[in-house]
């Protein structure tokens, strides 16, 4: 959480906003990254994504973060979930996350300093739950349920 003093002298706490994208390829596999060891939850799998920058929309941030972390270009298809639970798993601050589903458009496999591995996974062959960062495993499980039987999205809060 960011602590700030406003113009009127009042203190306020601001939350970070993140955008993450479940990227799906033509084989119906999803893209996962393994977070670099120097990051919070380092060495754990995650959905590609990160913080929203100033002067960009949440969806633009999702597309940018996937490109930065993996080298892949994506097209967003839908907003699956808004994670605004103040007690999100494995968080060191209260981030509010927007989880999109996107399809692979192009690009080449490329790591950056935040990622130690990139891989495509079948939904039936995911790493174990305890190998995931944050609440990303639960979000992938929500996506699997959405594939089985479509429901109204986005889902807000705890799942």
C-alpha positions in Angstrom: 0.0 0.0 0.0 1.2 3.5 -0.8 0.9 6.1 2.0 0.5 9.6 0.7 -0.2 13.1 2.1 -2.8 14.9 0.0 -2.9 18.6 -0.8 -5.2 19.3 2.1 -2.8 17.6 4.6 -4.9 14.4 5.0 -3.1 11.1 4.9 -4.4 8.4 2.5 -3.4 4.9 1.5 -3.5 4.0 -2.1 -3.5 0.5 -3.7 -1.5 -0.7 -6.5 -3.3 -1.8 -9.7 -2.1 -4.8 -11.6 -3.1 -6.3 -15.0 -2.5 -10.0 -15.7 -3.4 -12.0 -18.8 -4.1 -15.7 -19.2 -2.7 -16.1 -22.6 -4.1 -19.0 -24.7 -2.4 -20.4 -27.8 -3.8 -22.4 -30.7 -3.3 -25.7 -28.8 -5.5 -24.3 -26.0 -2.4 -24.1 -23.6 -1.8 -21.2 -21.3 1.3 -19.2 -20.8 3.0 -19.1 -17.4 6.1 -17.4 -16.2 8.3 -18.3 -13.3 9.1 -15.2 -11.3 12.8 -14.2 -10.9 14.2 -15.1 -7.5 14.8 -11.5 -6.4 11.0 -10.7 -6.6 8.2 -11.2 -4.1 7.2 -14.9 -4.6 10.3 -15.5 -6.6 10.7 -18.9 -8.1 6.9 -19.4 -8.3 4.7 -19.7 -11.4 2.5 -16.8 -12.3 0.2 -15.5 -15.0 2.2 -12.8 -16.9 1.4 -9.3 -15.8 2.3 -6.4 -13.5 1.6 -2.9 -12.4 -0.3 -0.4 -14.4 1.8 2.6 -15.4 0.8 6.2 -15.4 -1.0 7.3 -18.6 -2.1 3.8 -19.7 -5.3 1.9 -19.3 -5.5 -1.4 -17.4 -6.0 -3.3 -20.7 -3.0 -1.6 -22.3 -0.9 -2.5 -19.2 -1.9 -6.2 -19.6 -0.8 -6.3 -23.2 2.4 -4.4 -22.4 3.3 -6.6 -19.4 2.9 -9.8 -21.5 5.2 -8.4 -24.2 7.8 -7.2 -21.6 7.9 -10.5 -19.7 7.6 -13.0 -22.5 8.1 -11.4 -25.9 4.7 -12.4 -27.0 2.0 -10.1 -28.4 -1.6 -10.7 -27.3 -5.1 -9.7 -28.1 -7.4 -9.4 -25.1 -10.7 -11.3 -25.4 -12.4 -10.7 -22.0 -12.0 -9.4 -18.5 -12.4 -12.6 -16.3 -11.9 -11.3 -12.8 -11.3 -8.2 -10.7 -9.4 -9.3 -7.5 -10.0 -6.7 -4.9 -9.9 -8.8 -1.8 -7.9 -7.0 0.9 -6.5 -10.3 2.1 -5.3 -11.7 -1.2 -3.0 -14.7 -0.8 0.8 -14.1 -0.7 0.5 -10.3 -1.1 2.9 -7.9 0.6 0.5 -5.0 -0.1 -3.1 -4.7 -1.2 -3.0 -4.9 -5.0 -6.2 -4.8 -7.0 -5.8 -7.1 -9.9 -7.5 -7.2 -13.3 -7.3 -10.6 -14.9 -7.9 -10.8 -18.6 -8.0 -13.7 -21.1 -6.1 -13.1 -24.3 -5.1 -15.0 -27.4 -1.6 -15.2 -28.7 -1.0 -13.0 -31.8 2.7 -13.3 -32.4 6.1 -12.5 -31.1 9.0 -14.5 -29.9 9.9 -16.2 -26.6 12.0 -13.7 -24.7 12.8 -13.4 -21.0 13.3 -10.1 -19.0 14.8 -9.5 -15.6 11.5 -10.3 -13.8 11.2 -13.8 -15.3 13.4 -16.8 -15.0 11.3 -19.2 -17.2 8.5 -19.1 -19.7 6.3 -22.1 -20.5 3.1 -23.3 -22.2 1.0 -25.6 -20.0 -2.1 -27.7 -20.7 -4.9 -26.9 -18.3 -4.8 -30.6 -17.2 -1.0 -30.5 -16.5 -0.4 -27.3 -14.4 2.2 -27.1 -11.8 1.0 -27.9 -8.2 -1.0 -25.2 -6.4 1.8 -24.5 -3.9 4.2 -23.6 -6.8 2.1 -20.6 -7.8 2.5 -17.0 -6.8 -0.3 -14.9 -5.3 -3.8 -16.2 -6.1 -3.0 -17.0 -9.7 -3.7 -20.7 -9.4 -7.3 -19.9 -8.2 -7.7 -17.5 -11.1 -6.7 -20.2 -13.6 -9.2 -22.6 -11.9 -11.9 -19.9 -12.4 -10.9 -19.8 -16.1 -11.3 -23.6 -16.4 -14.8 -23.4 -14.8 -15.6 -20.6 -17.3 -14.5 -22.8 -20.2 -16.8 -25.6 -18.9 -19.8 -23.5 -18.5 -19.9 -19.8 -19.4 -21.0 -17.4 -16.7 -21.2 -13.7 -16.3 -17.8 -12.0 -16.1 -16.0 -10.3 -14.7 -16.1 -12.0 -11.3 -15.4 -9.6 -8.4 -13.7 -10.2 -5.1 -13.0 -13.6 -3.6 -13.6 -16.8 -5.7 
